[in-house]
């Protein structure tokens, strides 16, 4: 038996050191070395034998270039075929659906709805493809209770409560015992990496969660850097070799980042984050990495007693309903990926009680807020140096694009003067340091969304103003193109 050895593993890059140091010698990160006890894999141990078999299986399937380097022009490009998951909002974020052999990492706060969403996906796919749910945090009875609560008790999802990696790999290798794949075809329609293996395979498998999985080849505790890295690597090889769509659920730290080594995010094909306040019924899913689609899409869900439901018109949940217009509010036409959203931006400007006024923003860039206040003072003559300024995006949405600048300044001006903006008014546009209003990408799609929801006035950058026949597409929506911030404030005064 190999002798256990104490090493220090970096939680950021996974690099190993023989002794503890304040700075990782591999990635130069500070205070990231964690003490780990591990031993080299023994060939007589079940985990080592299975790991070697998995590596051989992957090599025969073409995952390693055993034949040596070849010309790029001689390699046939493979088209990744997406299969719908059955939930439109999730498919939007994934770029069309699930990909055979793709590995997906889903992170989020506890209780946000990760397990609920994945159980719904498996239940919908189980009618057509064999699916497997491996739970390392809950017993089979607890998962069945959740399925009963969601109305999915009769779904033919195969369930296993297990935390040992070797048992999971054996279950994935054996398959469901019966199924459609023949001659190397993946259940979801793709091509399996090892076409010589004709055993039935699962189409989709969920590991909930990767931090609970351990391998007997390592003596460190489950959830340690070495365990997470090794278990994720072996599961990824098995999924790609068998053409299985694998979903790994990941824990998050108190800072909101995925727990474990950063290399975990590099291993997988897609990384999704589940966001939202657990006290609110709305949830957001964002992709921060996607090898099979765009990474700027947003999926919106509502938590109901029967599980998560996609929200087809998310603009409605980000707009507050006021009986009468109130000061300090302005509707912003923003863009999340290919989806236009209307979000209400709220501002509160009040006399500062302390010598240093506060500048606080929720859902918007705090550093950009200070810059916008300086632009408002210099180029529009509106001073707020002795005022506390608070800005908030309604609904818990996070806005990162600079096209929100104009709406933020109009909301601040409205709160400062204690005069509401006209009913049915929206705005978008980037504000430069010289006071100019810069155009926003895909402005016509933003205007189409505003017209669809019944808005009547829009203050937009002059460069985004539609011309010719395109202008007639927005009947009922009066457009006010502006080039500078002082022009925008003059338009608001004229509409008041």
Backbone torsions as a table, in degrees:
resi	resn	phi	psi	omega
1	UNK	NA	136.2	-179.2
2	UNK	-67.9	143.2	-178.8
3	UNK	-77.3	132.2	178.1
4	UNK	-61.3	145.9	-177.7
5	UNK	-133.5	138.0	177.9
6	UNK	-93.1	122.5	177.0
7	UNK	-130.0	165.0	178.4
8	UNK	-116.5	120.0	-173.4
9	UNK	-109.8	135.2	179.0
10	UNK	-77.1	128.2	179.6
11	UNK	-75.0	-11.6	179.0
12	UNK	-91.7	-51.9	-174.9
13	UNK	-110.0	-12.1	-179.4
14	UNK	83.7	2.9	179.2
15	UNK	-67.8	151.5	-176.0
16	UNK	-110.0	147.1	176.3
17	UNK	-136.8	148.0	-178.7
18	UNK	-75.0	-26.0	179.5
19	UNK	-136.4	162.6	-179.0
20	UNK	-74.3	139.5	175.6
21	UNK	-137.7	154.0	178.6
22	UNK	-68.7	-30.5	-179.0
23	UNK	-121.1	135.4	178.2
24	UNK	-67.3	127.3	-179.9
25	UNK	-72.0	-11.3	-176.9
26	UNK	-93.6	-48.6	-176.9
27	UNK	-113.7	-0.4	177.2
28	UNK	67.4	15.8	177.2
29	UNK	-78.4	148.8	-176.9
30	UNK	-96.8	141.8	173.6
31	UNK	54.4	44.3	179.6
32	UNK	-117.2	-2.5	-179.6
33	UNK	-80.3	127.0	-177.9
34	UNK	-119.8	132.9	-179.8
35	UNK	-68.9	130.9	-178.4
36	UNK	-137.6	137.0	175.6
37	UNK	-102.0	123.6	-179.6
38	UNK	-147.4	164.7	175.4
39	UNK	-139.4	156.5	-179.8
40	UNK	-65.4	148.5	-178.8
41	UNK	-64.9	133.3	177.7
42	UNK	-94.6	131.0	-177.2
43	UNK	-62.6	-22.0	-179.1
44	UNK	-84.8	-8.9	-177.7
45	UNK	-83.1	148.0	-178.3
46	UNK	-60.2	-37.5	-178.0
47	UNK	-65.6	-39.1	-179.0
48	UNK	-68.6	-41.6	179.3
49	UNK	-61.7	-42.7	-178.7
50	UNK	-69.3	-36.3	178.2
51	UNK	-63.9	-40.1	178.4
52	UNK	-66.5	-40.6	178.6
53	UNK	-63.6	-39.1	179.0
54	UNK	-64.8	-40.9	178.8
55	UNK	-64.0	-40.0	177.2
56	UNK	-64.6	-43.0	-179.9
57	UNK	-60.1	-43.4	179.6
58	UNK	-66.8	-38.4	-179.4
59	UNK	-66.1	-42.4	178.1
60	UNK	-64.5	-28.7	-177.7
61	UNK	-81.3	-4.7	176.4
62	UNK	98.0	11.5	179.3
63	UNK	-77.3	-18.9	176.5
64	UNK	-117.1	145.8	-177.2
65	UNK	-87.1	76.0	-178.0
66	UNK	-69.1	-23.1	-176.6
67	UNK	-84.9	-0.9	179.6
68	UNK	92.4	177.2	-176.8
69	UNK	-68.3	147.0	177.9
70	UNK	-131.5	163.9	177.6
71	UNK	-69.3	141.3	178.2
72	UNK	-59.7	-35.5	-179.5
73	UNK	-68.5	-18.3	-179.4
74	UNK	-89.4	-8.0	-179.0
75	UNK	-89.8	129.6	179.0
76	UNK	-82.5	122.5	-180.0
77	UNK	-66.7	136.7	-178.9
78	UNK	-101.4	126.3	178.5
79	UNK	-87.6	122.3	-178.7
80	UNK	-82.0	118.3	-178.2
81	UNK	-91.2	118.6	178.2
82	UNK	-85.5	138.3	174.2
83	UNK	-114.9	126.2	-178.0
84	UNK	-57.2	139.2	179.4
85	UNK	-82.7	-11.7	-177.1
86	UNK	98.0	-8.5	177.9
87	UNK	-122.3	110.7	-172.0
88	UNK	-60.1	-40.8	-178.0
89	UNK	-65.0	-35.9	177.1
90	UNK	-71.1	-40.0	178.1
91	UNK	-62.6	-34.8	178.6
92	UNK	-61.5	-42.9	-178.9
93	UNK	-71.4	-35.1	-177.6
94	UNK	-77.4	-11.0	-178.1
95	UNK	90.4	16.9	178.4
96	UNK	134.9	-21.4	179.5
97	UNK	146.1	-162.6	-178.6
98	UNK	-84.6	148.5	-178.5
99	UNK	-116.4	129.6	177.2
100	UNK	-58.0	130.7	-178.6
101	UNK	81.6	-1.0	178.8
102	UNK	-80.3	145.3	179.5
103	UNK	-116.0	124.8	-174.1
104	UNK	-118.7	134.7	177.4
105	UNK	-113.3	120.5	-178.1
106	UNK	-114.3	119.3	179.1
107	UNK	-118.6	159.3	179.5
108	UNK	171.4	165.4	-179.6
109	UNK	-64.9	156.0	176.3
110	UNK	-60.6	136.4	177.6
111	UNK	79.1	9.1	-177.5
112	UNK	-77.8	-23.3	177.6
113	UNK	120.8	17.7	-178.5
114	UNK	-62.7	-52.4	-178.2
115	UNK	-64.9	-36.5	179.2
116	UNK	-63.0	-46.6	-179.0
117	UNK	-63.4	-44.6	-177.3
118	UNK	-68.4	-34.6	176.6
119	UNK	-66.2	-36.6	176.5
120	UNK	-65.6	-40.7	179.2
121	UNK	-63.6	-46.3	-179.4
122	UNK	-64.2	-39.7	-180.0
123	UNK	-63.7	-37.4	178.3
124	UNK	-71.1	-35.8	-179.4
125	UNK	-81.1	-22.3	-174.2
126	UNK	-65.4	-21.7	177.8
127	UNK	-68.2	-21.6	-175.3
128	UNK	-117.5	-32.8	-176.3
129	UNK	-130.7	153.4	174.2
130	UNK	-72.4	130.7	-178.3
131	UNK	-128.3	155.2	-177.5
132	UNK	-136.7	131.3	176.5
133	UNK	-116.6	114.6	179.0
134	UNK	-106.9	116.3	-177.8
135	UNK	-106.5	123.8	176.7
136	UNK	-105.1	-6.1	-177.9
137	UNK	-110.4	-24.5	-178.6
138	UNK	-123.6	154.8	174.4
139	UNK	-77.3	166.5	178.9
140	UNK	-61.6	-35.1	179.4
141	UNK	-66.2	-36.5	179.0
142	UNK	-68.2	-40.1	177.3
143	UNK	-65.4	-39.9	178.3
144	UNK	-64.3	-35.5	177.5
145	UNK	-65.4	-40.0	177.0
146	UNK	-65.1	-42.0	178.7
147	UNK	-61.4	-38.2	177.9
148	UNK	-66.4	-38.4	179.0
149	UNK	-66.1	-31.4	-179.8
150	UNK	-89.2	-1.2	-178.4
151	UNK	76.6	26.3	-177.3
152	UNK	-116.4	20.2	-173.6
153	UNK	-62.7	-30.1	-176.9
154	UNK	-91.9	3.6	-180.0
155	UNK	-70.1	134.1	-176.5
156	UNK	-78.6	54.0	177.9
157	UNK	-89.3	129.7	176.9
158	UNK	-81.3	135.2	-170.9
159	UNK	-125.5	141.0	177.1
160	UNK	-148.1	129.9	175.4
161	UNK	-100.0	106.3	-172.8
162	UNK	-155.7	148.8	176.8
163	UNK	-125.4	-7.4	-178.1
164	UNK	-88.2	128.3	-175.1
165	UNK	-61.8	-42.6	-175.6
166	UNK	-61.9	-37.8	178.5
167	UNK	-67.7	-38.8	178.4
168	UNK	-63.8	-44.9	-179.3
169	UNK	-64.2	-37.8	176.4
170	UNK	-63.5	-40.9	179.3
171	UNK	-65.2	-40.7	178.0
172	UNK	-67.0	-36.2	-179.4
173	UNK	-70.9	-37.5	-179.7
174	UNK	-71.8	-33.8	-177.9
175	UNK	78.7	-175.2	-177.1
176	UNK	-77.5	-5.2	179.4
177	UNK	97.3	-20.2	177.4
178	UNK	-159.9	148.1	179.5
179	UNK	170.7	171.0	-174.2
180	UNK	-76.1	-23.2	-171.7
181	UNK	-63.8	124.2	177.5
182	UNK	-133.0	145.9	175.6
183	UNK	61.8	30.0	174.8
184	UNK	88.7	11.7	179.6
185	UNK	-84.2	137.4	175.7
186	UNK	-77.2	144.7	-179.7
187	UNK	-56.2	-31.8	-179.1
188	UNK	-84.8	1.9	175.9
189	UNK	107.5	-8.1	178.7
190	UNK	-85.6	-176.2	179.5
191	UNK	-101.7	128.6	178.3
192	UNK	-69.7	149.8	-177.9
193	UNK	-66.1	-33.3	-179.8
194	UNK	-113.1	93.1	-175.6
195	UNK	-71.7	-15.0	-178.9
196	UNK	-78.2	-14.3	-180.0
197	UNK	-93.5	116.0	-176.4
198	UNK	-101.2	9.8	-178.8
199	UNK	-67.8	144.7	177.3
200	UNK	-59.5	147.8	-177.0
201	UNK	-132.2	153.1	172.6
202	UNK	-70.3	147.6	175.5
203	UNK	-83.5	-46.4	-178.2
204	UNK	-134.7	135.3	176.3
205	UNK	-131.5	139.9	-179.9
206	UNK	-118.0	130.2	174.9
207	UNK	-110.9	113.4	-175.0
208	UNK	-122.9	93.1	6.7
209	UNK	-129.0	171.4	-176.5
210	UNK	-69.1	-24.3	-180.0
211	UNK	-72.8	-13.8	178.8
212	UNK	-95.2	-7.0	-175.9
213	UNK	-85.1	141.0	176.9
214	UNK	-139.3	154.8	175.3
215	UNK	-116.2	144.1	179.7
216	UNK	-71.6	-12.4	179.1
217	UNK	-71.8	-16.5	178.6
218	UNK	-121.6	143.8	-177.8
219	UNK	-94.9	-4.6	-179.5
220	UNK	-70.4	163.7	-175.3
221	UNK	-74.6	152.3	174.5
222	UNK	-57.8	139.8	-178.4
223	UNK	92.5	-9.6	177.7
224	UNK	-72.3	166.0	-176.4
225	UNK	-59.8	-46.0	-177.4
226	UNK	-67.2	-39.6	179.2
227	UNK	-65.6	-46.2	-178.9
228	UNK	-63.4	-42.6	-178.6
229	UNK	-65.1	-46.5	-176.8
230	UNK	-69.6	-43.5	-178.9
231	UNK	-65.9	-41.6	179.1
232	UNK	-65.3	-38.0	-179.5
233	UNK	-65.3	-44.1	-179.4
234	UNK	-69.4	-39.0	177.4
235	UNK	-65.5	-37.7	178.4
236	UNK	-64.9	-43.3	178.0
237	UNK	-61.9	-43.1	-179.4
238	UNK	-65.1	-38.9	-179.4
239	UNK	-66.6	-43.8	-178.4
240	UNK	-71.8	-33.3	178.0
241	UNK	-69.7	-36.2	-178.1
242	UNK	-95.1	-0.5	-178.6
243	UNK	68.7	29.2	-177.8
244	UNK	-96.3	133.2	171.5
245	UNK	-78.8	115.4	-174.5
246	UNK	-110.2	130.9	178.0
247	UNK	-116.5	120.4	177.4
248	UNK	-105.9	126.5	174.7
249	UNK	-90.5	130.0	-177.4
250	UNK	-118.1	143.5	173.6
251	UNK	-74.6	160.9	175.4
252	UNK	-121.3	153.6	177.8
253	UNK	-82.6	176.9	179.7
254	UNK	-67.9	-18.9	175.5
255	UNK	-83.2	-7.4	178.9
256	UNK	96.5	-1.8	179.4
257	UNK	-87.8	159.0	178.6
258	UNK	-67.3	133.3	180.0
259	UNK	-73.0	153.6	179.0
260	UNK	100.5	-175.7	-177.9
261	UNK	-69.9	147.4	179.1
262	UNK	-64.7	-22.3	179.4
263	UNK	-63.7	-20.8	178.0
264	UNK	-59.6	-40.0	179.5
265	UNK	-71.0	-26.6	178.3
266	UNK	-76.9	-27.9	-178.5
267	UNK	-68.0	-41.4	-170.2
268	UNK	-83.8	167.6	-179.9
269	UNK	-88.9	-31.6	-175.1
270	UNK	-138.0	136.2	176.0
271	UNK	-122.7	121.2	179.5
272	UNK	-116.6	143.5	175.1
273	UNK	-116.9	130.8	175.1
274	UNK	-94.2	120.2	-177.0
275	UNK	-120.6	164.3	176.2
276	UNK	132.8	159.2	177.6
277	UNK	-85.0	129.6	179.9
278	UNK	-64.3	-18.6	177.6
279	UNK	-82.7	-11.8	178.7
280	UNK	-102.7	155.1	-178.6
281	UNK	-86.5	-3.6	-177.0
282	UNK	-103.1	141.4	-179.6
283	UNK	-129.3	147.8	178.7
284	UNK	-122.9	141.1	175.0
285	UNK	-120.9	128.5	177.2
286	UNK	-123.8	147.0	173.8
287	UNK	-101.6	124.5	176.4
288	UNK	-103.3	-8.8	173.7
289	UNK	-154.6	134.3	179.8
290	UNK	-157.2	109.8	179.1
291	UNK	-78.3	-9.6	-176.9
292	UNK	-116.9	13.1	-179.1
293	UNK	-177.2	-173.0	-179.0
294	UNK	-75.4	159.3	-178.3
295	UNK	-112.2	9.3	-177.6
296	UNK	-112.3	17.2	179.5
297	UNK	-86.5	159.0	-178.4
298	UNK	-132.3	131.1	174.7
299	UNK	-110.9	134.4	-176.8
300	UNK	-117.4	130.0	-179.3
301	UNK	-128.0	155.4	172.9
302	UNK	-119.5	129.8	178.6
303	UNK	-83.3	119.4	179.0
304	UNK	-119.3	177.7	179.8
305	UNK	-69.3	-15.5	177.7
306	UNK	-108.1	22.0	176.4
307	UNK	106.8	-166.1	-178.0
308	UNK	-86.3	132.2	178.2
309	UNK	-120.2	136.7	178.1
310	UNK	-68.2	142.8	178.3
311	UNK	-100.7	112.3	-176.2
312	UNK	-76.5	-27.2	179.5
313	UNK	-124.1	76.8	-174.5
314	UNK	-67.2	-18.8	179.8
315	UNK	-59.6	-31.2	-177.3
316	UNK	-66.0	-30.0	-176.9
317	UNK	-84.7	-17.0	179.9
318	UNK	-96.8	5.0	177.9
319	UNK	-111.8	121.7	176.1
320	UNK	-75.7	149.1	179.7
321	UNK	-104.0	116.3	177.1
322	UNK	-114.9	137.1	177.1
323	UNK	-62.7	-37.8	177.6
324	UNK	-133.0	152.8	176.7
325	UNK	-58.1	137.9	-178.7
326	UNK	-119.1	150.0	178.7
327	UNK	-65.3	147.9	173.9
328	UNK	86.9	15.7	178.8
329	UNK	-125.9	141.9	176.2
330	UNK	-149.8	136.9	-179.5
331	UNK	-87.7	131.5	-179.3
332	UNK	-109.4	134.8	171.8
333	UNK	-96.6	99.1	-177.9
334	UNK	-105.4	176.8	-176.3
335	UNK	-136.0	126.5	175.0
336	UNK	-117.3	99.2	-175.1
337	UNK	69.1	-120.0	176.5
338	UNK	-99.0	4.2	-174.0
339	UNK	-105.7	119.3	172.9
340	UNK	-78.4	138.0	-179.6
341	UNK	-130.0	142.0	172.5
342	UNK	-103.4	119.9	-175.8
343	UNK	-124.8	136.9	176.9
344	UNK	-86.5	126.7	176.2
345	UNK	-102.2	127.0	-179.1
346	UNK	-113.5	141.6	178.1
347	UNK	-133.2	142.8	175.7
348	UNK	-130.2	117.7	179.1
349	UNK	-115.4	122.4	-176.0
350	UNK	-142.0	158.5	-179.7
351	UNK	-61.4	134.4	-177.5
352	UNK	-77.0	133.4	178.0
353	UNK	-87.6	-17.5	-179.2
354	UNK	-110.8	162.0	179.2
355	UNK	-60.9	-31.5	179.8
356	UNK	-104.0	108.2	179.8
357	UNK	-62.0	148.9	-178.6
358	UNK	-90.4	145.6	174.5
359	UNK	-128.4	105.6	-173.8
360	UNK	-130.1	132.6	176.8
361	UNK	-132.6	142.3	177.8
362	UNK	-121.5	119.7	-178.4
363	UNK	85.9	-1.8	179.5
364	UNK	-132.3	162.0	-177.8
365	UNK	-69.6	118.1	-178.1
366	UNK	-67.7	-38.0	-180.0
367	UNK	-66.4	-34.9	179.7
368	UNK	-70.2	-28.3	179.7
369	UNK	-62.1	-43.6	178.6
370	UNK	-62.5	-37.9	178.6
371	UNK	-65.8	-42.1	-178.8
372	UNK	-65.0	-36.5	178.3
373	UNK	-65.2	-36.6	177.2
374	UNK	-67.4	-39.4	177.3
375	UNK	-64.8	-41.0	179.9
376	UNK	-62.4	-36.7	179.5
377	UNK	-72.9	-46.1	-173.6
378	UNK	-72.3	-43.0	-169.9
379	UNK	-105.1	-7.4	177.4
380	UNK	-126.2	-4.1	177.8
381	UNK	71.0	21.2	-179.9
382	UNK	-104.7	109.2	-176.7
383	UNK	-95.8	138.4	177.2
384	UNK	-139.4	26.9	-176.7
385	UNK	-66.1	-24.7	179.5
386	UNK	-106.2	22.0	-176.4
387	UNK	-121.0	143.7	167.3
388	UNK	-78.7	134.9	-178.7
389	UNK	-124.0	122.7	177.6
390	UNK	-121.6	132.2	-178.9
391	UNK	-128.7	138.8	-176.1
392	UNK	-142.5	141.0	171.8
393	UNK	-99.1	121.3	-173.5
394	UNK	-66.9	143.4	174.0
395	UNK	90.8	2.4	179.3
396	UNK	77.9	9.9	179.3
397	UNK	-76.1	148.9	178.5
398	UNK	-108.5	122.1	-176.5
399	UNK	-107.8	123.7	-176.9
400	UNK	-114.0	-15.6	-175.7
401	UNK	-80.5	147.0	-179.3
402	UNK	-72.7	-7.3	178.9
403	UNK	-66.5	-7.4	177.6
404	UNK	-81.8	-6.5	-173.7
405	UNK	-57.3	-48.6	-174.6
406	UNK	-63.8	-42.5	179.3
407	UNK	-64.7	-37.8	178.8
408	UNK	-63.9	-44.9	-179.6
409	UNK	-66.8	-37.6	178.1
410	UNK	-66.8	-37.8	177.5
411	UNK	-66.9	-39.7	178.5
412	UNK	-64.7	-44.7	178.6
413	UNK	-62.3	-38.6	179.2
414	UNK	-64.8	-42.6	-179.9
415	UNK	-70.1	-38.4	-178.9
416	UNK	-64.4	-41.9	179.0
417	UNK	-86.3	-7.0	-179.0
418	UNK	57.6	40.0	177.4
419	UNK	-127.9	124.5	-178.6
420	UNK	-71.1	152.0	173.1
421	UNK	-73.6	156.7	-179.8
422	UNK	-58.5	148.3	178.2
423	UNK	-65.1	141.0	177.6
424	UNK	79.1	19.2	-179.0
425	UNK	-101.8	138.6	172.1
426	UNK	-136.1	167.0	-177.7
427	UNK	-153.6	154.9	169.6
428	UNK	-159.1	155.0	179.6
429	UNK	149.6	145.2	177.4
430	UNK	-87.0	137.7	180.0
431	UNK	-106.5	124.1	179.4
432	UNK	-88.4	170.3	-179.1
433	UNK	-67.2	-21.5	177.3
434	UNK	-88.1	6.1	179.0
435	UNK	86.4	3.2	-179.8
436	UNK	-80.9	153.8	177.3
437	UNK	-101.3	112.2	-177.3
438	UNK	-90.2	152.6	-178.0
439	UNK	-70.6	156.2	176.3
440	UNK	-108.8	145.9	-179.7
441	UNK	-67.0	145.4	175.3
442	UNK	54.2	51.6	-177.7
443	UNK	-65.6	-34.3	-177.5
444	UNK	-67.5	-33.3	176.7
445	UNK	-65.7	-36.3	176.4
446	UNK	-64.4	-41.9	-179.5
447	UNK	-68.6	-36.0	176.9
448	UNK	-61.3	-41.7	178.5
449	UNK	-64.6	-39.4	179.0
450	UNK	-66.2	-43.2	179.0
451	UNK	-64.9	-36.1	-179.9
452	UNK	-64.9	-32.3	-178.7
453	UNK	-93.5	7.6	171.0
454	UNK	87.9	18.7	177.0
455	UNK	-75.3	147.7	-173.7
456	UNK	-112.7	-19.9	-177.6
457	UNK	-131.5	140.8	178.9
458	UNK	-143.4	125.3	173.5
459	UNK	-99.7	116.3	-171.1
460	UNK	-132.1	161.1	173.6
461	UNK	-62.6	145.1	-179.0
462	UNK	-60.2	-32.9	-179.9
463	UNK	-70.5	-17.5	178.2
464	UNK	-94.0	-0.3	-177.8
465	UNK	-68.6	124.0	179.0
466	UNK	-69.0	149.5	-177.6
467	UNK	-124.3	152.7	174.9
468	UNK	65.5	-132.7	-176.3
469	UNK	-66.1	-27.3	-179.6
470	UNK	-65.3	-29.7	-179.0
471	UNK	-69.3	-26.7	-179.5
472	UNK	-75.6	-8.8	-179.8
473	UNK	-77.3	-8.4	-176.8
474	UNK	-115.8	46.7	177.7
475	UNK	-64.0	134.9	-176.8
476	UNK	93.0	-12.0	178.5
477	UNK	-114.2	109.3	180.0
478	UNK	-83.2	124.2	-176.6
479	UNK	-99.7	138.9	178.3
480	UNK	-123.8	88.7	178.8
481	UNK	-71.0	135.3	179.7
482	UNK	-133.5	153.6	-179.5
483	UNK	-112.2	-20.8	-177.7
484	UNK	-138.1	162.0	-176.2
485	UNK	-67.8	-34.6	178.9
486	UNK	-67.9	-31.9	175.1
487	UNK	-64.8	-39.9	178.9
488	UNK	-63.0	-40.8	178.5
489	UNK	-68.6	-33.4	176.2
490	UNK	-66.0	-37.8	177.5
491	UNK	-63.0	-42.3	179.1
492	UNK	-62.8	-42.2	179.1
493	UNK	-64.3	-35.9	179.1
494	UNK	-70.5	-28.3	179.5
495	UNK	-85.3	-15.1	-176.3
496	UNK	-70.0	NA	NA
